[in-house]
């Protein structure tokens, strides 16, 4: 079983910035360009959540990607995925959509609801240089297909990696990504083991969480310090309401990151090639 004897400290708190993407979907961008080197291999994290259909109804029409993976975790709502590699799937409450763009894909993500709440997260995970032109790959996981670990007052959904002997829905050799959704009842505590060389962060989206003496409120993301000899993070719910938070960690690729919109490569020349391939229809 995982144990934590030397927990990481909270290095910095991030509130994110409101923005819009796709055809006008309102969201909060928690991680992007300025943090990409610090949180390598993670490139972006967006949080979206609204009861107003106007905030999400236009969705994300056809757009390209190359050189990385997208991981969409739906807390509430219905979103249809279609792409140029022939994949199609419906993402619903508690489900995960994992797409490896690789050498290139054009896809759309469009709501299949006209009212109600839509809430979730989209993570961009980098690919090592050797895999940036790999064939596209796609997989949908329903709520019931996400492995879980439970104890008194604690429930952990293991989307990727391993936790307490539970193997997550997805494994990645290069980045060794850990992606957990941790639920804590009031007063509950839980430790998450994290390899010392991994970059890691947490994001609270319900309630509040304590990391030692530091506290994170809902909507805040906390960077975990890369302290020598540290072996994980200790999480506690100090409040009277349930807490839900994401824990993410990954092994740095330590490669150059060159991004131009939906293309993330290692060199400017590779970006020029991606643009040329897109314009010539070679991503379809």
C-alpha positions as CSV (number, residue, x, y, z in Angstrom):
1,X,0.0,0.0,0.0
2,X,1.1,3.6,-0.7
3,X,2.6,5.5,2.3
4,X,3.7,9.1,2.6
5,X,6.3,9.9,5.2
6,X,7.7,13.2,3.8
7,X,4.8,15.1,2.2
8,X,5.4,17.9,-0.3
9,X,4.6,21.5,0.6
10,X,2.3,23.8,-1.3
11,X,4.6,26.0,-3.4
12,X,2.1,28.3,-5.0
13,X,-1.6,28.9,-5.4
14,X,-3.2,29.6,-8.8
15,X,-6.7,30.9,-9.3
16,X,-6.8,30.6,-13.1
17,X,-8.2,33.1,-15.5
18,X,-11.6,33.2,-17.2
19,X,-11.5,32.9,-20.9
20,X,-13.4,31.2,-23.8
21,X,-12.5,28.7,-26.4
22,X,-14.0,26.7,-29.2
23,X,-17.1,28.6,-30.5
24,X,-17.4,30.6,-27.3
25,X,-17.4,28.1,-24.5
26,X,-16.7,29.9,-21.2
27,X,-14.1,28.3,-19.0
28,X,-11.3,28.9,-16.5
29,X,-7.7,28.3,-17.7
30,X,-5.7,27.0,-14.8
31,X,-2.6,26.0,-16.6
32,X,-1.1,27.2,-19.8
33,X,2.1,28.5,-21.4
34,X,3.8,30.2,-18.4
35,X,3.5,27.0,-16.4
36,X,4.4,24.5,-19.0
37,X,8.1,24.2,-18.2
38,X,7.4,24.1,-14.4
39,X,4.7,21.4,-14.7
40,X,6.2,19.4,-17.6
41,X,4.7,17.1,-19.0
42,X,1.4,19.0,-18.5
43,X,0.5,21.6,-21.1
44,X,-2.9,23.0,-20.2
45,X,-5.8,22.4,-17.8
46,X,-9.2,24.0,-18.4
47,X,-12.2,23.9,-16.0
48,X,-15.6,24.4,-17.4
49,X,-18.9,24.5,-15.4
50,X,-22.1,26.3,-16.0
51,X,-25.9,25.9,-15.6
52,X,-26.4,28.4,-18.4
53,X,-26.7,26.8,-21.8
54,X,-25.3,29.9,-23.5
55,X,-22.0,29.3,-21.8
56,X,-21.4,25.9,-23.5
57,X,-24.0,25.2,-26.2
58,X,-21.8,26.2,-29.2
59,X,-19.2,23.6,-28.1
60,X,-15.9,22.9,-29.9
61,X,-16.5,22.5,-33.7
62,X,-13.9,20.9,-36.0
63,X,-10.4,21.8,-35.0
64,X,-6.9,20.2,-35.4
65,X,-4.4,18.8,-32.9
66,X,-0.9,17.4,-33.3
67,X,1.8,16.3,-30.9
68,X,0.0,15.7,-27.6
69,X,-2.9,14.0,-25.8
70,X,-6.2,15.5,-24.6
71,X,-8.0,14.1,-21.5
72,X,-11.5,15.2,-20.9
73,X,-13.2,14.4,-17.6
74,X,-16.9,15.0,-17.5
75,X,-18.4,15.7,-14.1
76,X,-21.9,16.5,-15.4
77,X,-23.3,16.8,-18.9
78,X,-23.2,15.1,-22.3
79,X,-20.6,15.8,-25.1
80,X,-20.3,14.0,-28.5
81,X,-16.8,13.4,-29.9
82,X,-16.2,12.8,-33.6
83,X,-12.8,12.9,-35.4
84,X,-11.1,12.5,-38.8
85,X,-9.7,9.1,-37.8
86,X,-13.2,7.6,-37.6
87,X,-13.7,7.7,-33.9
88,X,-16.9,8.7,-32.2
89,X,-18.1,8.6,-28.6
90,X,-20.5,10.1,-26.1
91,X,-19.0,11.5,-23.0
92,X,-21.4,11.5,-20.0
93,X,-21.5,12.1,-16.2
94,X,-18.3,10.6,-14.6
95,X,-16.8,9.5,-18.0
96,X,-13.4,10.2,-19.5
97,X,-12.4,10.7,-23.1
98,X,-8.7,10.1,-23.8
99,X,-7.4,11.1,-27.2
100,X,-3.8,10.8,-28.5
101,X,-3.5,13.3,-31.4
102,X,-0.1,12.1,-32.5
103,X,0.7,13.0,-36.1
104,X,-2.6,14.8,-36.4
105,X,-6.4,14.6,-36.1
106,X,-9.3,16.9,-36.6
107,X,-12.1,16.5,-34.1
108,X,-15.2,18.1,-32.7
109,X,-16.7,18.1,-29.2
110,X,-20.3,19.2,-29.3
111,X,-22.9,19.3,-26.4
112,X,-25.8,16.9,-26.6
113,X,-27.9,18.9,-24.3
114,X,-29.7,22.2,-24.5
115,X,-30.2,22.8,-20.8
116,X,-28.9,21.8,-17.4
117,X,-25.4,21.7,-16.0
118,X,-22.2,21.0,-18.0
119,X,-19.1,20.6,-15.9
120,X,-15.7,19.1,-16.3
121,X,-12.0,19.4,-17.2
122,X,-9.8,19.1,-20.2
123,X,-6.1,18.3,-19.7
124,X,-3.4,18.5,-22.4
125,X,-0.6,16.0,-21.8
126,X,2.6,16.3,-23.8
127,X,4.0,13.4,-25.9
128,X,7.8,12.7,-26.1
129,X,9.4,13.7,-29.3
130,X,9.6,10.1,-30.5
131,X,5.8,9.8,-30.3
132,X,4.6,13.1,-31.6
133,X,3.9,11.6,-35.1
134,X,2.4,8.4,-33.8
135,X,-1.0,7.2,-35.2
136,X,-4.0,8.9,-33.5
137,X,-5.6,6.9,-30.7
138,X,-8.9,7.3,-28.9
139,X,-10.8,5.7,-26.1
140,X,-14.0,6.5,-24.1
141,X,-14.4,5.3,-20.5
142,X,-17.8,5.4,-18.9
143,X,-18.3,6.2,-15.3
144,X,-18.5,2.5,-14.4
145,X,-15.2,1.8,-16.2
146,X,-13.1,4.2,-14.0
147,X,-11.4,2.0,-11.3
148,X,-11.8,3.2,-7.7
149,X,-10.3,2.8,-4.3
150,X,-12.4,3.4,-1.1
151,X,-11.9,3.7,2.6
152,X,-13.9,5.3,5.4
153,X,-14.6,8.9,4.3
154,X,-12.4,8.6,1.2
155,X,-13.2,7.7,-2.4
156,X,-10.5,7.9,-5.1
157,X,-11.2,7.5,-8.9
158,X,-8.0,6.4,-10.6
159,X,-8.2,7.8,-14.1
160,X,-4.5,7.2,-14.9
161,X,-1.5,5.6,-13.2
162,X,-1.7,3.5,-10.0
163,X,-3.0,4.3,-6.5
164,X,-3.2,2.0,-3.5
165,X,-2.7,-1.1,-5.7
166,X,-5.5,0.0,-8.1
167,X,-4.5,0.3,-11.7
168,X,-6.0,3.3,-13.5
169,X,-8.0,3.3,-16.7
170,X,-4.9,4.5,-18.7
171,X,-1.1,4.0,-18.3
172,X,1.6,6.0,-20.0
173,X,5.2,4.7,-20.1
174,X,6.9,8.0,-21.0
175,X,5.1,10.5,-18.7
176,X,4.0,8.0,-16.0
177,X,1.0,10.2,-15.5
178,X,-1.0,10.0,-12.3
179,X,-4.6,11.4,-12.5
180,X,-6.8,11.0,-9.5
181,X,-10.2,12.4,-8.5
182,X,-10.2,12.4,-4.7
183,X,-13.4,12.7,-2.6
184,X,-13.1,13.5,1.1
185,X,-15.9,13.5,3.6
186,X,-15.7,16.3,6.3
187,X,-12.7,15.6,8.6
188,X,-11.3,12.8,6.4
189,X,-7.6,12.7,5.4
190,X,-5.8,10.8,2.7
191,X,-2.2,10.5,1.5
192,X,-1.2,10.1,-2.2
193,X,2.2,8.8,-3.0
194,X,4.1,10.7,-5.8
195,X,7.6,9.9,-7.1
196,X,10.0,12.6,-6.1
197,X,11.1,13.4,-9.6
198,X,7.5,14.0,-10.8
199,X,6.0,17.4,-11.2
200,X,2.6,17.6,-9.4
201,X,-0.3,19.8,-8.6
202,X,-3.8,19.6,-7.1
203,X,-7.0,21.4,-8.0
204,X,-9.9,21.7,-5.6
205,X,-13.3,21.9,-7.3
206,X,-15.6,21.3,-4.3
207,X,-15.2,22.4,-0.7
208,X,-11.7,23.0,0.6
209,X,-8.5,21.1,1.3
210,X,-5.7,21.4,3.7
211,X,-2.1,20.5,2.8
212,X,-0.3,20.8,6.1
213,X,-0.9,24.3,7.4
214,X,-1.9,25.6,3.9
215,X,-5.4,25.6,2.6
216,X,-6.9,25.5,-0.9
217,X,-10.4,26.8,-1.5
218,X,-12.7,25.6,-4.3
219,X,-11.5,26.9,-7.7
220,X,-7.9,27.1,-6.7
221,X,-5.0,25.0,-8.0
222,X,-1.9,24.3,-5.9
223,X,1.6,23.6,-7.2
224,X,3.4,21.0,-5.1
225,X,7.0,21.7,-4.3
226,X,9.7,19.4,-5.8
227,X,11.3,18.9,-2.4
228,X,14.2,16.5,-2.4
229,X,13.2,13.3,-0.6
230,X,9.5,14.0,-0.7
231,X,7.3,11.0,-1.4
232,X,3.8,12.4,-1.8
233,X,1.1,14.7,-0.6
234,X,-1.1,14.6,2.5
235,X,-4.7,15.9,2.0
236,X,-7.3,16.7,4.6
237,X,-10.8,18.1,4.4
238,X,-11.0,20.7,7.2
239,X,-14.5,21.8,6.5
240,X,-18.0,20.7,7.1
241,X,-18.9,20.0,3.5
242,X,-17.5,17.2,1.2
243,X,-14.3,18.0,-0.7
244,X,-13.5,16.9,-4.3
245,X,-10.1,17.6,-5.8
246,X,-7.9,16.4,-8.7
247,X,-4.4,15.2,-8.0
248,X,-2.1,15.1,-11.1
249,X,1.6,14.1,-11.3
250,X,3.9,13.2,-14.2
251,X,7.5,12.5,-15.1
252,X,9.0,15.5,-16.9
253,X,10.0,14.9,-20.5
254,X,12.7,17.6,-20.3
255,X,12.3,18.4,-24.0
256,X,11.8,21.7,-25.8
257,X,8.1,22.8,-25.9
258,X,7.2,24.8,-29.0
259,X,3.4,25.5,-29.2
260,X,1.4,27.2,-31.9
261,X,-2.3,27.0,-30.9
262,X,-3.4,23.3,-31.3
263,X,0.1,22.1,-32.3
264,X,2.8,21.3,-29.7
265,X,6.1,20.1,-31.1
266,X,9.8,20.3,-30.2
267,X,11.1,22.7,-32.9
268,X,9.7,25.7,-34.9
269,X,10.4,23.7,-38.1
270,X,8.0,21.0,-36.9
271,X,5.4,23.6,-36.2
272,X,5.7,24.9,-39.8
273,X,5.3,21.4,-41.0
274,X,2.2,20.9,-38.9
275,X,0.6,24.1,-40.3
276,X,1.5,23.1,-43.9
277,X,0.0,19.6,-43.4
278,X,-3.2,21.1,-41.9
279,X,-3.6,23.5,-44.8
280,X,-2.9,20.8,-47.3
281,X,-5.5,18.5,-45.7
282,X,-3.0,15.9,-44.6
283,X,-4.5,15.8,-41.0
284,X,-7.9,14.6,-42.2
